[in-house]
Amino acid sequence: MSEQFLITTIDGNGIARLTMNRSELRNAFNEEIITEICEAFGRFHSDPDIRAIILTGAGKAFSAGADLNMMKRAAGYSAAENKDDARRLAHMLNAIYTSPKPTIARVNGPAMGGGLGLIAACDIAIGSDSSFFALSEVRLGLIPAVISPFVIDAIGSRQARRYFVTGERFDAVTAKDIGLLHRVEAAGALDRAIDETIADILACGPSAQDEAKCLIRAVNHREIDKNILDETAGDIARLRTSDEGKEGIGAFLEKRKPNWVAQ
């Protein structure tokens, strides 16, 4: 039987959990993990029963980033082959970033290099207080190129200017301070924190969550002008008359649970 690089489970609430399963290599991602994550997100995107996706690592690490053996093989590729290989990584990160489902990085341990790209691509990141991080590419004579749009979106250019060029290690509290993590918990409380976040997600309209994520991408870094004011006014007008919008407002006024919440 071939090795299972990505373990996928789905619970009764429609919460999908993807576990990178290379604990002996600190869940460094290889070609197979990249492909399997892309395929899993492709399936989940169109599945109305999936309410949220959790990404985590097996064992004591979240992800050491790209597998060095994969990078060694890439050193022998042509320029075109190398670009195609990098595009596969970019596609995986973008599949996470643009998912219509809420995504959570369960950061159970250290994350290095490309592992930070996985965290930054998720909507919510909750980490163990024993985790540590580094954008270590420069120490290998490389740069965090493919992950940079996602990491800079998470931590901002000012913090990137420091951590991209030093490759230094930083702890979970610093990761929260700079915006990479939203919440830091003791290892034993990590799953409780995840469960609390899942409960909040399940209380919300699934279509509205997708729309909210699209809204952020549509308005981020744009000037507040007539165009954006008209667009956002149109968005809320459209959703007020949608089936989910009418159900949510009706449930609130009638003091009952909306139909997307388990009765």
BAVEX-728556 format. One record per atom (N, C-alpha, C): residue in one letter; x, z, y. Coordinates in pm, whole numbers, plus 50000, padded with zeros to 5 digits. Each point is the difference from the previous one (the first is absolute). Example, Ala and Ser with C-alpha at 12.3 -4.5 7.8 and 13.67 -1.06 7.14 Angstrom:
% BAVEX-728556
   res      px      pz      py
     a   51319   50780   49431
     a   49911   50000   50119
     a   50090   50000   50120
     s   49965   49928   50105
     s   50082   50006   50119
     s   49923   50073   50109
***
This chain:
% BAVEX-728556
   res      px      pz      py
     m   50084   50000   49880
     m   49916   50000   50120
     m   50088   50000   50124
     s   49967   49914   50097
     s   50078   49994   50123
     s   49978   50124   50084
     e   50100   50031   50083
     e   49992   50119   50084
     e   49891   49982   50105
     q   49924   50107   50024
     q   49895   49997   50101
     q   50059   50051   50131
     f   50022   49908   50092
     f   50066   50035   50125
     f   49904   50059   50102
     l   49872   49970   49988
     l   49900   50052   50093
     l   49882   50050   49919
     i   49971   50129   50014
     i   49887   50061   49929
     i   49881   50006   50095
     t   49887   49946   49957
     t   49881   49994   50083
     t   49888   50079   49936
     t   49940   50091   50076
     t   49883   50074   49954
     t   49893   49994   50109
     i   49874   50007   49958
     i   49887   50001   50094
     i   49905   50110   49956
     d   49968   50092   50092
     d   49912   50111   49962
     d   49854   49966   50027
     g   49912   50094   49973
     g   49857   49978   50012
     g   49951   49981   50142
     n   50081   50037   50098
     n   49964   49980   50141
     n   50052   49868   50055
     g   50063   49920   49914
     g   50055   49874   50046
     g   50134   50015   50071
     i   50072   50107   49970
     i   50134   50020   50058
     i   50103   49944   49902
     a   50069   49896   50044
     a   50104   49938   49917
     a   50134   50063   50031
     r   50075   50028   49895
     r   50134   50057   50018
     r   50102   49907   49935
     l   50096   49957   50080
     l   50109   49916   49952
     l   50127   50085   49997
     t   50058   50014   49882
     t   50121   50081   49984
     t   50116   49912   49959
     m   50099   49989   50088
     m   50122   49927   49964
     m   50071   50078   49891
     n   50030   49934   49889
     n   50040   50071   49879
     n   50142   49963   49957
     r   50095   50032   50086
     r   50141   49982   49965
     r   50074   50127   50045
     s   49957   50113   49949
     s   50053   50127   50048
     s   50151   50012   49980
     e   50051   49935   49895
     e   50145   50008   49975
     e   50080   49930   50108
     l   49936   49909   50074
     l   50064   49929   50110
     l   49936   50037   50133
     r   49938   50117   50006
     r   49933   50051   50121
     r   49898   49899   50054
     n   49935   49931   49904
     n   49892   49906   50033
     n   50045   49889   50096
     a   50124   49959   49984
     a   50046   49882   50073
     a   49915   49882   49955
     f   49956   49917   50095
     f   49912   49892   49958
     f   50078   49873   49966
     n   49960   49943   49887
     n   50057   49875   49953
     n   49896   49889   50013
     e   50030   49883   49949
     e   49908   49887   50011
     e   49865   50032   49935
     e   50005   50071   49888
     e   49876   50030   49928
     e   49909   50094   50079
     i   50057   50106   50059
     i   49919   50092   50079
     i   49940   49928   50121
     i   50079   49918   50066
     i   49949   49926   50116
     i   49882   49914   49959
     t   50015   49927   49890
     t   49891   49913   49952
     t   49878   50082   49962
     e   50020   50110   49929
     e   49887   50080   49952
     e   49926   50068   50115
     i   50071   50046   50102
     i   49932   50059   50116
     i   49918   49893   50072
     c   50056   49882   50018
     c   49925   49892   50064
     c   49874   49966   49922
     e   50013   49990   49869
     e   49885   49966   49916
     e   49894   50110   50005
     a   50044   50125   49997
     a   49905   50112   50004
     a   49923   50000   50131
     f   50071   49983   50111
     f   49930   49999   50129
     f   49907   49880   50011
     g   50039   49888   49942
     g   49912   49884   50000
     g   49869   50028   49928
     r   50007   50071   49888
     r   49878   50036   49926
     r   49917   50100   50078
     f   50064   50099   50059
     f   49927   50108   50067
     f   49933   49952   50129
     h   50061   49903   50067
     h   49946   49953   50128
     h   49855   49956   49987
     s   49968   49933   49890
     s   49867   49943   49984
     s   49908   50083   49911
     d   50044   50117   49960
     d   49921   50086   49911
     d   49923   50102   50083
     p   49868   49989   50008
     p   49923   50092   50084
     p   49999   50144   49947
     d   50039   50018   49876
     d   50001   50135   49942
     d   50126   50079   50035
     i   50102   49933   50050
     i   50124   50069   50039
     i   49985   50051   50142
     r   50016   50130   50019
     r   49981   50061   50132
     r   50132   50032   50070
     a   50105   50021   49925
     a   50131   50030   50061
     a   50108   49977   49896
     i   50123   49981   50049
     i   50113   49972   49912
     i   50113   50097   50035
     i   50050   50068   49898
     i   50113   50092   50016
     i   50123   49937   49937
     l   50111   50000   50072
     l   50127   49949   49948
     l   50098   50115   49991
     t   50061   50016   49883
     t   50093   50111   49980
     t   50108   49958   49900
     g   50093   50092   49975
     g   50107   49974   49905
     g   49999   50099   49886
     a   50047   49957   49885
     a   50012   50089   49885
     a   50122   50090   50017
     g   49994   50118   49940
     g   50115   50090   50004
     g   50018   50066   50135
     k   50125   50015   50043
     k   50031   50080   50118
     k   50030   49917   50125
     a   49989   49868   49992
     a   50027   49915   50116
     a   49879   49913   50029
     f   49985   49962   50127
     f   49897   49903   50036
     f   50053   49861   49971
     s   50103   49956   50073
     s   50062   49871   49970
     s   50135   49990   50069
     a   50098   49955   49923
     a   50134   49979   50055
     a   50013   49863   50067
     g   49888   49928   50013
     g   50005   49868   50062
     g   50032   49893   49899
     a   50064   49895   50044
     a   50028   49887   49912
     a   50104   50038   49895
     d   49976   49954   49879
     d   50093   50020   49888
     d   50132   49931   50033
     l   50110   50073   49991
     l   50130   49942   50032
     l   50036   49886   49906
     n   49953   50007   49875
     n   50026   49888   49908
     n   49926   49874   50045
     m   49878   50020   50054
     m   49926   49886   50054
     m   50075   49943   50120
     m   50054   50087   50085
     m   50075   49955   50117
     m   50130   49930   49958
     k   50061   50050   49891
     k   50122   49936   49951
     k   49971   49859   49952
     r   49888   49985   49930
     r   49961   49866   49955
     r   49975   49909   50121
     a   49936   50057   50103
     a   49968   49920   50119
     a   50126   49950   50071
     a   50110   50075   49985
     a   50124   49958   50066
     a   50048   49866   49947
     g   49957   49964   49879
     g   50039   49871   49942
     g   49899   49890   50024
     y   49891   50031   50069
     y   49897   49900   50027
     y   50044   49907   50113
     s   49936   49885   50004
     s   50017   49912   50116
     s   49926   50060   50118
     a   50021   49945   50120
     a   49930   50051   50118
     a   49849   49988   49982
     a   49954   49889   49945
     a   49856   49981   49980
     a   49945   50099   49898
     e   50074   50022   49892
     e   49955   50096   49897
     e   49996   50141   50056
     n   50100   50033   50083
     n   50004   50133   50061
     n   49881   50020   50092
     k   49964   49898   50075
     k   49886   50012   50091
     k   49870   50015   49922
     d   49986   49925   49891
     d   49880   50012   49917
     d   49990   50140   49940
     d   50114   50056   49960
     d   50002   50134   49943
     d   49956   50102   50106
     a   50050   49986   50122
     a   49963   50091   50108
     a   49853   49985   50036
     r   49948   49878   49991
     r   49858   49977   50029
     r   49910   50075   49902
     r   50044   50011   49876
     r   49919   50075   49901
     r   49987   50146   50041
     l   50109   50060   50048
     l   49995   50137   50050
     l   49909   50009   50121
     a   50011   49903   50092
     a   49914   50000   50120
     a   49854   49988   49961
     h   49971   49918   49901
     h   49861   49982   49955
     h   49945   50130   49943
     m   50083   50073   49924
     m   49956   50128   49945
     m   49967   50099   50112
     l   50088   50012   50097
     l   49977   50094   50110
     l   49876   49961   50080
     n   49983   49870   50022
     n   49885   49955   50078
     n   49870   50019   49923
     a   50005   49987   49868
     a   49881   50025   49918
     a   49955   50145   50015
     i   50094   50092   50009
     i   49967   50141   50021
     i   49948   50021   50142
     y   50071   49944   50098
     y   49969   50020   50142
     y   49863   49946   50037
     t   49964   49886   49944
     t   49875   49934   50037
     t   49886   50029   49902
     s   50022   50090   49907
     s   49894   50031   49904
     s   49873   50045   50071
     p   49883   49949   49959
     p   49874   50048   50058
     p   49965   50142   49957
     k   50071   50051   49901
     k   49976   50136   49952
     k   50098   50096   50067
     p   49959   50124   50026
     p   50097   50099   50049
     p   50112   50021   49898
     t   50121   50007   50048
     t   50116   50016   49913
     t   50075   50128   50036
     i   50047   50070   49898
     i   50069   50128   50019
     i   50133   49995   49927
     a   50108   50030   50070
     a   50129   50020   49935
     a   50012   50147   49962
     r   50007   50027   49871
     r   50023   50136   49950
     r   50151   50013   49980
     v   50067   50053   50100
     v   50146   50000   50001
     v   50048   50127   49929
     n   50021   49985   49872
     n   50031   50115   49913
     n   50147   50035   49998
     g   50083   49921   50068
     g   50143   50027   50000
     g   50072   49903   50090
     p   50132   49987   49985
     p   50079   49919   50091
     p   49955   49854   50005
     a   50020   49939   50117
     a   49975   49857   50018
     a   50116   49945   50082
     m   50053   49889   49954
     m   50115   49941   50066
     m   49974   49852   50025
     g   50060   49945   50104
     g   49994   49857   50024
     g   49859   49946   49994
     g   49979   49904   49910
     g   49870   49937   49987
     g   49888   50094   49963
     g   50034   50117   49945
     g   49897   50100   49970
     g   49928   50044   50127
     l   50071   50001   50113
     l   49935   50034   50128
     l   49903   49891   50043
     g   50029   49877   49960
     g   49907   49892   50028
     g   49868   50020   49929
     l   50005   50047   49875
     l   49877   50029   49926
     l   49920   50109   50070
     i   50067   50105   50045
     i   49932   50110   50069
     i   49937   49950   50130
     a   50077   49926   50078
     a   49954   49953   50131
     a   49884   49902   49987
     a   49995   49925   49890
     a   49893   49902   49981
     a   49867   50066   49967
     c   50003   50123   49952
     c   49877   50072   49967
     c   49935   50057   50125
     d   49868   50018   49994
     d   49928   50055   50115
     d   50033   50147   50024
     i   50015   50074   49891
     i   50019   50145   50008
     i   50118   50035   49912
     a   50087   50088   50047
     a   50116   50041   49921
     a   50008   50152   49999
     i   49996   50057   49880
     i   50008   50144   49981
     i   50118   50028   49909
     g   50092   50085   50047
     g   50124   50018   49928
     g   50031   50143   49962
     s   50076   50014   49895
     s   50052   50130   49958
     s   50108   50046   50096
     d   50006   50131   50022
     d   50101   50053   50092
     d   50143   49989   49945
     s   50012   49965   49873
     s   50133   49980   49942
     s   50047   49855   50011
     s   49917   49915   50056
     s   50037   49858   50013
     s   50107   49981   50108
     f   50078   49896   49984
     f   50091   49958   50106
     f   50002   49848   50004
     f   50054   49946   50109
     f   49984   49859   50029
     f   50126   49944   50064
     a   50019   49869   49984
     a   50108   49932   50073
     a   49973   49851   50000
     l   50022   49939   50114
     l   50001   49854   50011
     l   50146   49959   49982
     s   50040   49996   49874
     s   50141   49998   49964
     s   50060   49861   49990
     e   49925   49896   50036
     e   50049   49864   49981
     e   50133   49973   50069
     v   50017   50054   50124
     v   50124   49971   50073
     v   50123   50054   49929
     r   49981   50101   49918
     r   50115   50055   49926
     r   50040   49909   49883
     l   49918   49900   49974
     l   50032   49899   49899
     l   50035   49867   50066
     g   50014   50003   50133
     g   50028   49876   50072
     g   49879   49911   50014
     l   49881   50059   49992
     l   49875   49924   50009
     l   49916   50056   50116
     i   49882   49947   50019
     i   49905   50052   50098
     i   49862   50011   49936
     p   49915   50091   50050
     p   49865   50016   49944
     p   49904   49894   50052
     a   50032   49874   49976
     a   49932   49890   50067
     a   49854   49988   49961
     v   49971   49987   49870
     v   49863   49973   49956
     v   49909   50119   50026
     i   50052   50120   49989
     i   49915   50119   50022
     i   49986   50033   50148
     s   50081   49936   50086
     s   50005   50042   50140
     s   49866   49993   50074
     p   49915   49896   49981
     p   49873   50001   50075
     p   49913   50119   49967
     f   50005   50043   49875
     f   49915   50110   49956
     f   50059   50135   50043
     v   50131   50014   49987
     v   50063   50127   50038
     v   49997   50019   50151
     i   50028   49896   50076
     i   49996   50013   50146
     i   49858   50028   50047
     d   49901   49940   49935
     d   49860   50029   50033
     d   49970   50148   49978
     a   50064   50060   49899
     a   49974   50141   49968
     a   50078   50096   50090
     i   50128   49972   50024
     i   50084   50100   50069
     i   50036   49960   50143
     g   49975   49876   50038
     g   50032   49955   50135
     g   50143   49950   50011
     s   50023   49918   50101
     s   50132   49938   50014
     s   50108   50101   50038
     r   49963   50105   50075
     r   50101   50097   50043
     r   50061   50072   49880
     q   49916   50045   49908
     q   50052   50067   49880
     q   50072   49900   49910
     a   49949   49877   49992
     a   50065   49898   49918
     a   50141   49974   50050
     r   50020   50002   50132
     r   50133   49973   50055
     r   50102   50103   49950
     r   49954   50118   49973
     r   50091   50100   49944
     r   50020   49981   49849
     y   49887   50001   49926
     y   50011   50009   49854
     y   50039   49868   49935
     f   49970   49887   50067
     f   50043   49871   49945
     f   50151   49983   50007
     v   50063   50058   50103
     v   50144   49976   50020
     v   50090   50110   49945
     t   49945   50118   49971
     t   50082   50107   49944
     t   49989   50010   49849
     g   49885   49960   49945
     g   49978   50017   49856
     g   49997   50145   49957
     e   49988   50091   50098
     e   50007   50143   49968
     e   49878   50049   49925
     r   50020   50108   49928
     r   49892   50062   49924
     r   49923   50096   50090
     f   49866   50003   49985
     f   49919   50097   50074
     f   49895   50060   49909
     d   49953   50119   50037
     d   49911   50075   49912
     d   49853   49969   50029
     a   49912   50067   49924
     a   49857   49972   50009
     a   49942   50041   50135
     v   50047   50110   50056
     v   49949   50044   50129
     v   50035   49896   50108
     t   50122   49949   49996
     t   50039   49895   50094
     t   49917   49875   49978
     a   49974   49967   49872
     a   49917   49882   49969
     a   49862   50015   50061
     k   49947   50120   50000
     k   49869   50023   50063
     k   50012   49991   50152
     d   50106   50057   50055
     d   50017   49999   50145
     d   50011   49859   50056
     i   50061   49908   49924
     i   50019   49864   50052
     i   49887   49906   49960
     g   49905   50048   49920
     g   49883   49920   49969
     g   49999   49933   49864
     l   50104   50020   49919
     l   50000   49938   49867
     l   49900   50069   49908
     l   49994   50133   50006
     l   49904   50078   49923
     l   49893   50057   50094
     h   49880   50014   49947
     h   49893   50065   50076
     h   49993   50150   49970
     r   50042   50037   49881
     r   49983   50139   49956
     r   50110   50034   49902
     v   50050   50122   50009
     v   50103   50049   49908
     v   49948   50125   49932
     e   50014   50004   49870
     e   49951   50113   49921
     e   50105   50042   49897
     a   49992   50124   49956
     a   50082   50043   49887
     a   49964   49915   49879
     a   50095   49980   49911
     a   49977   49913   49884
     a   49874   50039   49923
     g   49979   50130   49985
     g   49885   50046   49924
     g   49867   49979   50069
     a   50004   49973   50130
     a   49876   49979   50077
     a   49977   49854   50034
     l   50086   49912   49951
     l   49991   49859   50037
     l   49868   49938   49954
     d   49962   50025   49876
     d   49877   49939   49949
     d   49875   50058   50065
     r   50005   50127   50037
     r   49887   50058   50073
     r   49982   49929   50133
     a   50110   49972   50068
     a   49993   49928   50128
     a   49946   49859   49979
     i   50043   49934   49894
     i   49949   49866   49969
     i   49849   50006   49975
     d   49957   50101   49923
     d   49857   50015   49970
     d   49918   50022   50127
     e   50053   50076   50094
     e   49929   50022   50126
     e   49984   49869   50077
     t   50105   49920   50000
     t   49993   49872   50069
     t   49902   49906   49930
     i   50001   50000   49868
     i   49906   49916   49924
     i   49857   50041   50031
     a   49973   50130   50009
     a   49864   50047   50032
     a   49956   49946   50136
     d   50090   49999   50098
     d   49968   49943   50131
     d   49972   49850   49989
     i   50079   49930   49922
     i   49981   49856   49984
     i   49864   49970   49936
     l   49964   50075   49897
     l   49875   49975   49929
     l   49877   50031   50084
     a   50017   50075   50108
     a   49887   50032   50088
     a   49969   49886   50097
     c   50085   49898   50003
     c   49988   49893   50100
     c   49952   49870   49937
     g   49941   49917   50084
     g   49952   49871   49954
     g   50116   49908   49962
     p   49999   49944   49878
     p   50113   49917   49956
     p   50017   49873   50083
     s   49891   49936   50041
     s   50014   49881   50084
     s   50054   50038   50138
     a   49955   50113   50052
     a   50049   50047   50130
     a   50150   50029   49994
     q   50047   50052   49888
     q   50144   50027   49987
     q   50080   49870   50005
     d   49952   49899   49931
     d   50065   49869   50006
     d   49999   49947   50143
     e   49884   50010   50066
     e   49988   49953   50138
     e   50093   50079   50093
     a   50012   50129   49977
     a   50086   50084   50085
     a   50146   49958   49988
     k   50042   49966   49877
     k   50137   49956   49980
     k   50025   49865   50069
     c   49902   49910   49990
     c   50011   49871   50069
     c   50005   50020   50151
     l   49922   50096   50050
     l   49996   50029   50143
     l   50138   50042   50052
     i   50066   50086   49926
     i   50132   50047   50042
     i   50096   49882   50012
     r   50000   49914   49898
     r   50090   49885   50003
     r   49965   49905   50114
     a   49871   49992   50033
     a   49956   49906   50103
     a   50034   50046   50142
     v   50000   50131   50023
     v   50019   50049   50137
     v   50139   50057   50026
     n   50075   50027   49895
     n   50131   50065   50018
     n   50092   49915   50086
     h   50061   50066   50101
     h   50100   49938   50089
     h   49942   49892   50092
     r   49869   49992   50009
     r   49940   49901   50091
     r   49966   50062   50134
     e   50003   49919   50102
     e   49959   50045   50132
     e   49850   50026   50001
     i   49959   50107   50069
     i   49857   50029   50013
     i   49945   49911   50111
     d   49941   49889   49959
     d   49946   49905   50096
     d   49858   49962   49960
     k   49942   49904   50071
     k   49862   49959   49974
     k   49983   49950   49856
     n   50097   49928   49949
     n   49988   49946   49865
     n   49987   50111   49896
     i   50088   50100   50010
     i   49996   50105   49899
     i   49875   50088   50018
     l   49956   50019   50123
     l   49877   50078   50022
     l   49879   49926   49942
     d   49995   49870   50018
     d   49890   49922   49944
     d   50004   50000   49847
     e   50120   49987   49944
     e   50012   49997   49855
     e   49955   50132   49937
     t   50045   50111   50057
     t   49966   50130   49941
     t   49853   50033   50021
     a   49942   49957   50115
     a   49856   50018   50020
     a   49921   49922   49896
     g   50048   49881   49969
     g   49936   49920   49897
     g   50011   50061   49863
     d   50114   50064   49973
     d   50020   50065   49870
     d   49897   50111   49978
     i   49985   50089   50098
     i   49909   50112   49980
     i   49855   49953   49999
     a   49967   49897   50079
     a   49864   49946   49999
     a   49967   49943   49862
     r   50097   49932   49940
     r   49979   49942   49868
     r   49980   50108   49893
     l   50081   50103   50007
     l   49993   50104   49896
     l   49876   50089   50016
     r   49950   50015   50121
     r   49878   50079   50019
     r   49881   49939   49926
     t   50003   49869   49985
     t   49889   49932   49933
     t   50031   49965   49854
     s   50116   50040   49952
     s   50035   49974   49860
     s   49925   50096   49909
     d   49988   49965   49872
     d   49930   50087   49905
     d   50067   50138   49993
     e   50133   50001   49997
     e   50070   50128   49988
     e   49985   50081   50129
     g   50007   49932   50114
     g   49984   50071   50127
     g   49862   50061   50014
     k   49897   49925   49964
     k   49863   50053   50009
     k   49979   50114   49901
     e   50060   49987   49882
     e   49988   50108   49902
     e   50070   50127   50049
     g   50119   49987   50056
     g   50073   50117   50047
     g   49929   50071   50113
     i   49950   49924   50098
     i   49929   50062   50112
     i   49869   50062   49952
     g   49930   49928   49911
     g   49874   50054   49947
     g   50021   50129   49923
     a   50106   50004   49919
     a   50028   50121   49922
     a   50032   50118   50091
     f   50075   49973   50106
     f   50034   50107   50095
     f   49874   50055   50066
     l   49913   49912   50047
     l   49879   50043   50070
     l   49901   50069   49905
     e   50001   49957   49874
     e   49908   50058   49902
     e   50060   50119   49926
     k   50123   50036   50037
     k   50070   50115   49943
     k   50010   49989   49847
     r   50046   49885   49956
     r   50023   49977   49858
     r   50135   49930   49982
     k   50046   49992   49877
     k   50125   49931   49973
     k   49978   49849   49998
     p   50092   49923   50056
     p   49986   49855   49991
     p   50019   49953   49856
     n   49959   49879   49974
     n   49998   49954   49861
     n   50137   49977   49938
     w   50108   50005   50080
     w   50133   49985   49940
     w   50060   50133   49956
     v   49930   50110   50029
     v   50047   50132   49959
     v   49922   50042   49875
     a   50072   50053   49901
     a   49934   50046   49879
     a   49895   50104   50033
     q   49882   49980   49948
     q   49886   50088   50033
     q   50003   50126   49913
***
